[in-house]
Every structure is written in C-alpha cells, then in structure tokens.
Amino acid sequence: MNPKELSLFRLAWPIMIELFLQFMIGTADTLMVSRISDDAVAVVGLSNQFFQAVIMLFALVSGGAGIVISRSLGAGREKDAKSVAAMCVVLIAGIGIAASAALSAGSGFFAELLQTPDRLQGMASQYIGIVGGGTLWIGAVMALGTVIRSTGNTRAPMLVALGMNAIHLVGNYVFIFGAFGIPKLGLTGVAISTLASRIIACAALFWIFRRSFSTPIGRRDYFRFDMPLLKEVARVGVPMAVSSASWTFSQLVIFSMVASMGAEQLAVRTYLNTMESFCFTLGWAIALAVQIQVAAHYGAGEHDKAFKSALRALLWGEIIVIANVLLLYGFGKPVLSMFTDNPDIIRLGVGVILCDLLLQPLKMANMPIGNSLNAVGDSRYVMMISVPVQWGVSVVGTYVFGIAFGWLIYGVYAAMIADEAIRAALANRRWLQRKFMRRDRPAASRAASGSIGG
C-alpha cells in the first residue's frame, strides 16, 4: 500500500456508502420493529447498547491490528502486515466463542442487569439469547472488515455490508409480517434474521480477507504468533480498547438510567439514536478513512503529511455533520412520526433534536483527531482523557441532571454535550502540539533492523 495513493476521499467514499446504507437499512429495521410495538423498539435499543459493550472486547485486537497493518504496509513490510492479520483472526475467534457461550447461557441474567422494565424482561432475554449467542459472528465481521480496510481496500467491506443488511432487511420483513407463508415470529424473527445475515457476511469477508495480500493467507499462517508484532498490536490496541469500552459501557449505564426513567423516555432515546446516526455517519467515514491515511503516512515517516491529513479531515467532517444536523432539525417531526404515533414521544423527541445542533458538531470535533492520535501511537493519551471525562461528566452528569434534577432526557443530553466539548478541546490541543513528530521515527526508519515502529 503506497501512502501517496491513499487520498482521503478515495478511502472515504466506500466507507461513506457502507455506513450510509447501514444507517438507511438500520432506520428501516427500526421502522419495521416499531410495527411490532414501541416496547419491541425499546428492547432492541437497550440490547444493542449492551451488544456494543460486548463488541468492545474485539476492539482490543482489531483496533490495534488495523493500525499496525496500515503502518507496516506504509513502510513496505507486507510480511509483518500479513502476520498481524492472521493473528487478529485467531484471537477474535477465541474471544467470540467465549462471549457467545456466556450470552447464550446467561441471557436472562443480562436482561435483569440492564434494568429492563419488568414487562420487557421476557422479550429482552429471548432477543439477547439469540443475537448474543451469535457474538462470534459480530466480532468476526468487525475484525475482518477492519483488516481489509486497513490494506486500503474499503470497497469490498462496503459491498459485503450492503449484502448483509439487505439480507437482514428481507429477513425482518418475512418474519415480522409472515411473508411467503412463514409464521410471524415478531422480535424472535428479527433476532434470527440478524444472526443469519452476519454469518453470511462473515463467510464473504473471510474469502476476501485471505486474498488481501500479494500471497494468500494459508492455514499455517494462523499458527505463527510473532510476539514483537503482538506486543505492538497490544501497545496500540489496549488503550484504544479501553477508550472504546469506556465510551460504550458509559453509554450502557446511561441507557440503563434512561430505562429507569420509563419506557417512553427509553423509546425516545432509541428513536433519536437512529436518527442521529444520519448526522455523523458520513463524518465518521471521514474519521475512519483518515486513520488509515495517517497510519500509512506515519509508517512511511511522512509526519507533516500525517499532521495535515487530520486537519483536512476535521474540516470536511464538520462541514458534512453541520449540514446533516440542520436537515435533521428541519425534518425531525415528520421522521419521528414515521416511527411512532405516540404524541408524547414525538413532542419530546422534537425538543431533544434541538440539543443535537450542538452535540453532533462536538462529536465530529473528536472523531478524526482522536483516530489520528491513535494512528500515530498516541492512543494512551486518548485513553487518559476519555475515561475520566466520559464517566465523570457524561455518566455522573446524566444522574445529576437527568434523575436528581428531574430533567430526564434533556439532562442526558446536557451531560453528553459537556463530555464531548471537554474531550474535543483536549484532543485537538494535543494534535496541534505535534508531539508525535518529536518522537523516534516509526517502523519505516527501523525496517532495516527488523524492529517494530511506533
């Protein structure tokens, strides 16, 4: 992979299409589930937050592996990149099997742990048991897609994601509405459809993964563990995983607090989660693309290009997100009306959208810079600012403003805005200091000695 050939938009546009299609299909998914009931939507929203927390186990491996692969390819060391890719798959498989077994066996326990309202307990337990029992496939799709993108091939994961979500959508239609003579299975059918689509996507991604390098990955490659490379993956990946896990678990706690506010507040948060995805989907694609670009430049020793790439991504990301949040504000009420006919939920949701005019641009201020810091090996700093702020501001603030002060969902958004603002200020300050330029040159300058860069 030649870093000079990796323009931001060449990397970003397939990711943009992939994420946008996922958003559109995810919206249709939520719309279909809403035809079952608002309770079903609440269960899916709460369960998915929980699954995101579980998926963070995979981020420990796939996040660091993706960056090391991009750096190694940027430095012209394909053999190292190939070794990291094979190790990533083996480790993800092990974690996935363990997580699947735990969620399948303990679905009822986890439903209670999430403080799911009593009337939703049975539905949540069944959904978690089926979808959570297939956690292996969730992790595999995530890891394989990350590795493939890190080689500069962002188109293949886009096409696979399109197929996966199309299959899921058709499956939802069949099971929810009883098409083609198949019994109506409601939320259980949605869970089955989710699992089946991920298994098919995993098979397609694995076929592409094995052919992502100049020589195909063979069986023997999966049994060769290079400890120096594994340590490099851990050095980058552990702080990334901690940061991601912190954010996801903090959101899980926040969702639990929202659930304690009542099913109506939880439904609003779930609907808004889906709608807000429209605001940052394209911006997040920019952030994912710039991480690949910055890692490749950094691996090649092109520090100044890495620095400027992040700032360019930040500018384009903000333009995109601001435009999208204005569209959300303009069409918020009619879109909410597509999900539910409950006037209280619609009224509350429209009010909360006003908060997004500030929240979403602040989120975008974090994403490309945080990803760029990770790409140059500064993931420890990102972790150090993320964990205390997310918990001390977002989680504590949700309890204080949302529950203690009685602001409910508005208090949740006030806390999230403060969290994003503080982290954005700290991350951007760090990048502008250019500390990574004063460290030893990474792998590209040490390739002759065979050591690993960072």
C-alpha atoms as one frame of an Amber mdcrd trajectory, in Angstrom:
protein
   0.000   0.000   0.000   1.579   3.264  -1.155   0.502   6.108   1.199   0.798
   8.590  -1.652  -2.036   6.827  -3.457  -4.380   6.964  -0.456  -6.317  10.164
  -0.889  -8.849  10.918   1.827 -11.888  10.667  -0.417 -10.644   7.593  -2.256
 -10.610   5.836   1.113 -13.685   7.564   2.497 -16.325   7.277  -0.212 -16.804
   3.482   0.035 -16.920   3.784   3.822 -19.434   6.624   3.442 -21.657   4.495
   1.236 -21.304   1.493   3.546 -22.200   3.441   6.675 -24.963   5.394   4.978
 -26.562   2.222   3.651 -26.250   0.666   7.100 -27.937   3.734   8.525 -30.746
   3.638   5.981 -31.294  -0.083   6.457 -30.972   0.341  10.221 -33.653   3.012
  10.063 -35.898   0.699   8.052 -35.105  -2.028  10.593 -36.240   0.200  13.452
 -39.309   1.195  11.460 -40.201  -2.475  10.935 -39.651  -3.324  14.602 -41.851
  -0.378  15.563 -44.689  -2.166  13.766 -44.430  -4.838  16.450 -44.638  -2.309
  19.305 -42.806   0.587  20.978 -41.782  -1.952  23.621 -40.024  -4.031  20.966
 -38.101  -0.940  19.828 -37.063  -0.253  23.416 -35.811  -3.846  23.818 -33.783
  -3.689  20.596 -32.304  -0.315  21.550 -31.321  -1.412  25.048 -29.984  -4.788
  23.864 -27.957  -3.246  21.061 -26.271  -0.907  23.508 -25.337  -3.971  25.524
 -24.008  -5.756  22.435 -21.877  -2.732  21.661 -20.324  -3.118  25.086 -19.557
  -6.779  24.380 -18.112  -5.934  20.964 -15.512  -3.761  22.661 -13.786  -6.998
  23.666 -12.931  -7.387  19.983 -11.618  -3.828  19.736  -8.643  -4.843  21.871
  -7.385  -6.889  18.933  -8.917  -5.475  15.753  -8.333  -1.782  16.513  -4.624
  -2.132  17.190  -4.187  -4.692  14.411  -5.719  -2.354  11.833  -3.315   0.458
  12.666  -0.235  -1.791  12.751  -1.260  -3.279   9.386  -1.597   0.183   7.797
   1.724   1.310   9.259   3.514  -1.846   8.137   2.154  -1.572   4.598   3.088
   2.118   4.522   6.633   1.121   5.471   6.715  -1.601   2.790   6.647  -4.528
   5.236   3.819  -6.680   3.893   5.060  -9.813   5.688   4.508  -8.144   9.066
   1.088  -6.890   7.994   0.092 -10.387   6.909   1.249 -11.888  10.218  -0.749
  -9.355  12.209  -3.859 -10.064  10.119  -3.666 -13.825  10.758  -3.090 -13.361
  14.496  -6.047 -10.988  14.649  -8.436 -13.582  13.219  -7.300 -16.316  15.615
  -7.639 -14.110  18.700 -11.037 -12.767  17.630 -12.332 -16.304  17.119 -11.302
 -17.271  20.648 -12.911 -14.220  22.237 -16.050 -14.652  20.127 -16.640 -18.253
  21.119 -16.334 -17.422  24.816 -18.629 -14.380  24.575 -21.254 -16.275  22.563
 -21.415 -19.056  25.125 -21.754 -16.618  28.034 -24.543 -14.565  26.423 -26.499
 -17.560  25.240 -26.429 -19.227  28.649 -26.993 -16.091  30.715 -29.471 -14.088
  28.628 -31.971 -13.759  31.483 -29.291 -12.553  33.883 -28.093  -9.910  31.429
 -31.652  -8.709  30.787 -32.044  -8.114  34.535 -28.598  -6.498  34.740 -29.718
  -3.901  32.187 -32.604  -2.902  34.490 -35.057  -3.769  31.754 -38.630  -2.903
  32.796 -40.461  -5.978  34.155 -42.899  -6.278  31.272 -39.991  -6.334  28.790
 -37.866  -8.917  30.641 -39.014 -11.987  28.699 -38.727 -10.306  25.322 -35.263
  -8.934  26.125 -33.993 -12.278  27.408 -35.046 -14.069  24.234 -33.552 -11.416
  21.953 -30.231 -11.337  23.852 -30.078 -15.142  23.832 -30.342 -15.410  20.049
 -28.370 -12.372  18.895 -25.875 -12.542  21.767 -25.359 -16.247  21.146 -24.020
 -15.235  17.737 -21.495 -12.740  19.136 -18.728 -14.705  17.412 -20.108 -13.585
  14.053 -20.438  -9.975  15.169 -16.765  -9.915  16.155 -15.657 -11.741  13.045
 -17.438  -9.307  10.714 -15.966  -6.378  12.637 -12.404  -7.747  12.661 -12.314
  -8.952   9.057 -13.758  -5.660   7.820 -11.172  -3.684   9.816  -8.255  -5.718
   8.449  -9.462  -5.447   4.851  -9.965  -1.670   5.123  -6.519  -1.261   6.654
  -4.967  -2.606   3.448  -6.589   0.302   1.592  -9.440  -1.797   0.186 -12.510
  -0.001   1.501 -14.780  -1.074  -1.362 -15.064  -4.782  -0.522 -16.398  -4.285
   3.029 -18.870  -1.791   1.573 -20.279  -4.348  -0.846 -20.442  -7.064   1.816
 -22.184  -4.712   4.237 -24.724  -3.878   1.549 -25.487  -7.554   1.035 -25.597
  -8.310   4.761 -28.039  -5.540   5.539 -30.214  -6.341   2.530 -30.499  -9.952
   3.710 -31.321  -8.761   7.211 -33.987  -6.409   5.924 -35.645  -9.107   3.820
 -35.477 -11.478   6.779 -37.170  -8.908   9.004 -39.956  -8.462   6.501 -40.509
 -12.216   6.241 -40.553 -12.884   9.981 -42.402  -9.755  11.134 -45.166  -9.797
   8.521 -45.284 -13.554   7.874 -44.451 -13.355   4.169 -44.259 -16.425   1.893
 -46.300 -18.498   4.321 -43.694 -18.294   7.108 -45.179 -17.795  10.612 -44.972
 -14.350  12.192 -42.197 -14.577  14.780 -42.058 -10.942  15.883 -38.893  -9.911
  17.704 -37.606 -13.502  17.712 -37.703 -13.413  13.916 -35.744 -10.150  13.903
 -33.072 -11.809  16.042 -32.862 -14.822  13.705 -32.608 -12.534  10.680 -29.809
 -10.538  12.345 -27.793 -13.654  13.120 -28.207 -15.266   9.700 -27.151 -12.128
   7.805 -23.981 -11.829   9.889 -22.966 -15.428   9.284 -23.306 -14.955   5.514
 -21.353 -11.675   5.652 -18.602 -13.338   7.671 -18.130 -16.020   5.027 -17.825
 -13.406   2.262 -15.394 -11.240   4.225 -13.200 -14.226   5.098 -12.869 -15.109
   1.406 -11.769 -11.520   0.648  -9.513 -11.389   3.716  -7.451 -14.393   2.609
  -6.720 -12.617  -0.690  -5.971  -9.150   0.690  -2.201  -9.526   0.335   0.067
 -10.361  -2.594   0.152 -14.010  -1.460  -2.982 -15.611   0.051  -3.068 -16.287
   3.792  -2.695 -20.040   4.301  -3.538 -22.381   7.167  -0.026 -22.294   8.586
  -0.176 -18.516   8.974  -2.817 -18.878  11.687  -0.427 -20.868  13.896   2.510
 -18.447  13.742   2.472 -15.914  16.557   5.086 -13.161  16.276   5.441 -11.833
  19.837   7.086  -8.479  18.950   4.273  -7.765  16.498   1.669  -8.909  19.007
   3.151  -6.552  21.606   2.921  -3.696  19.123  -0.723  -4.508  18.474  -1.334
  -4.555  22.228   0.554  -1.295  22.779  -1.699   0.471  20.296  -4.824  -1.610
  20.793  -5.152  -1.840  24.577  -5.587   1.924  25.130  -7.907   2.072  22.103
  -9.960  -0.782  23.503 -10.103   0.820  26.932 -11.258   4.116  25.403 -13.884
   2.423  23.258 -15.025   0.196  26.103 -15.251   3.185  28.410 -17.466   5.043
  25.961 -19.637   2.013  25.246 -20.057   0.981  28.869 -20.753   4.576  29.861
 -23.483   4.667  27.198 -24.805   1.383  28.557 -25.035   2.854  32.053 -26.705
   5.945  30.628 -29.202   3.765  28.727 -29.917   1.910  31.945 -30.599   5.200
  33.704 -32.854   6.256  30.837 -34.645   2.899  31.137 -35.300   3.657  34.805
 -36.998   6.896  33.695 -39.685   4.856  31.955 -40.402   3.088  28.665 -41.404
   6.367  26.971 -38.082   8.068  27.720 -36.258   4.930  26.580 -38.211   4.829
  23.307 -37.328   8.486  22.624 -33.631   7.798  23.223 -33.767   4.757  20.932
 -35.502   6.619  18.102 -33.119   9.562  18.442 -30.142   7.211  18.386 -31.258
   6.001  14.980 -31.981   9.480  13.663 -28.735  10.945  14.991 -26.782   8.356
  13.052 -27.676  10.365   9.956 -25.737  13.332  11.338 -22.385  11.703  11.883
 -22.428   8.676   9.561 -20.613  10.445   6.742 -18.379  12.303   9.187 -17.435
   9.037  10.866 -16.484   7.653   7.445 -14.049  10.555   7.113 -12.626   9.717
  10.547 -12.139   6.041   9.675 -10.517   6.936   6.361  -8.105   9.432   7.879
  -6.964   6.864  10.441  -5.811   4.601   7.587  -4.243   7.543   5.773  -2.431
   8.947   8.823  -1.147   5.495   9.864   0.255   4.878   6.368   1.954   8.305
   6.240   3.321   7.830   9.729   4.631   4.355   8.887   6.407   5.849   5.873
   7.939   8.592   8.046   5.861  11.357   6.407   4.948  13.164   9.622   3.967
  16.506   8.142   1.563  14.849   5.702   0.059  12.892   8.579  -0.487  16.110
  10.549  -2.169  17.954   7.686  -4.322  14.963   6.742  -6.026  15.008  10.148
  -6.825  18.724   9.967  -8.213  18.357   6.450 -10.430  15.515   7.634 -11.657
  17.597  10.567 -12.674  20.440   8.261 -14.588  18.237   5.822 -16.156  16.268
   8.638 -17.547  19.364  10.324 -18.996  20.677   7.063 -20.765  17.368   6.478
 -22.069  16.966  10.036 -23.368  20.526  10.333 -25.238  20.160   7.043 -26.730
  16.871   8.195 -27.818  18.091  11.624 -29.597  21.034  10.009 -31.506  18.552
   7.839 -32.360  16.548  10.946 -33.678  19.672  12.635 -35.776  20.571   9.611
 -37.355  17.138   9.144 -37.317  15.823  12.711 -41.053  15.800  13.385 -42.196
  14.027  10.204 -39.412  11.445  10.579 -40.403  10.741  14.193 -43.984  10.358
  13.037 -42.845   7.519  10.792 -41.626   5.590  13.831 -44.479   6.174  16.254
 -47.895   7.794  16.546 -47.469   8.485  20.254 -47.798  12.300  20.518 -45.806
  12.484  23.762 -42.849  10.642  22.229 -42.969  12.873  19.125 -43.154  16.070
  21.176 -40.288  15.025  23.412 -38.160  13.839  20.510 -38.551  17.121  18.611
 -37.396  19.021  21.681 -34.331  16.816  22.104 -33.312  17.351  18.458 -32.529
  20.968  19.372 -29.728  19.647  21.579 -28.211  17.887  18.582 -27.442  21.221
  16.935 -24.631  21.478  19.478 -23.922  17.840  20.317 -23.233  16.476  16.826
 -20.602  19.069  15.739 -18.824  18.486  19.049 -18.793  14.734  18.372 -17.249
  15.395  14.975 -14.559  17.548  16.571 -13.477  14.417  18.467 -13.612  11.697
  15.832 -10.906  12.443  13.202  -8.433  13.874  15.689  -8.878  11.027  18.146
  -8.430   8.483  15.346  -5.330  10.302  14.119  -3.809  10.301  17.592  -4.397
   6.559  17.734  -2.807   6.126  14.305   0.469   7.770  15.381   0.694   5.734
  18.575  -0.768   8.283  20.983  -3.691   6.062  21.941  -2.640   6.155  25.604
  -3.315   9.895  25.733  -6.732   9.417  24.121  -7.499   6.835  26.800  -6.321
   9.132  29.602  -8.672  11.920  28.588 -11.574   9.712  27.543 -12.153   7.530
  30.584 -12.352  10.164  33.351 -14.343  12.645  31.270 -16.867  10.123  29.977
 -17.613   8.818  33.447 -17.084  11.956  35.476 -19.025  14.231  33.156 -21.358
  12.167  30.948 -22.421   9.433  33.389 -22.407  11.478  36.585 -23.990  14.382
  34.732 -26.778  12.126  33.458 -27.620  11.106  37.018 -27.392  14.649  38.377
 -29.228  16.455  35.585 -31.483  13.677  34.353 -32.534  11.994  37.606 -31.624
  14.193  40.587 -32.730  17.451  38.918 -35.605  15.739  37.105 -34.654  16.963
  33.628 -34.981  13.378  32.323 -33.838  13.001  28.683 -32.819  16.677  28.470
 -30.437  16.131  31.360 -28.892  13.212  29.492 -28.129  15.428  26.513 -26.763
  18.255  28.664 -24.253  15.827  30.159 -23.246  14.409  26.768 -22.675  17.889
  25.341 -20.342  18.780  28.217 -18.474  15.488  27.783 -17.900  15.954  24.042
 -16.820  19.591  24.453 -14.152  18.806  27.045 -12.699  15.830  25.168 -12.690
  17.707  21.846 -10.730  20.594  23.368  -8.122  18.276  24.909  -7.670  16.073
  21.828  -7.325  18.977  19.384  -4.830  20.711  21.668  -2.721  17.560  21.737
  -2.705  17.216  17.953  -1.746  20.838  17.402   1.237  20.371  19.727   2.636
  17.822  17.204   4.300  15.752  19.924   4.309  12.669  17.722   6.707  14.466
  15.360   9.289  14.729  18.139   9.269  11.021  18.909  11.523   8.476  17.198
  10.541   7.756  13.628   8.304   4.705  13.391   8.714   1.385  11.661   9.748
   2.864   8.311  13.037   4.188   9.712  13.789   0.954  11.586  12.828  -1.558
   8.927  16.458  -2.400   8.296  16.913  -3.545  11.880  13.656  -5.534  11.824
  12.188  -3.772  14.857   8.627  -2.584  15.138   7.822   1.088  14.851   5.556
   3.213  16.962
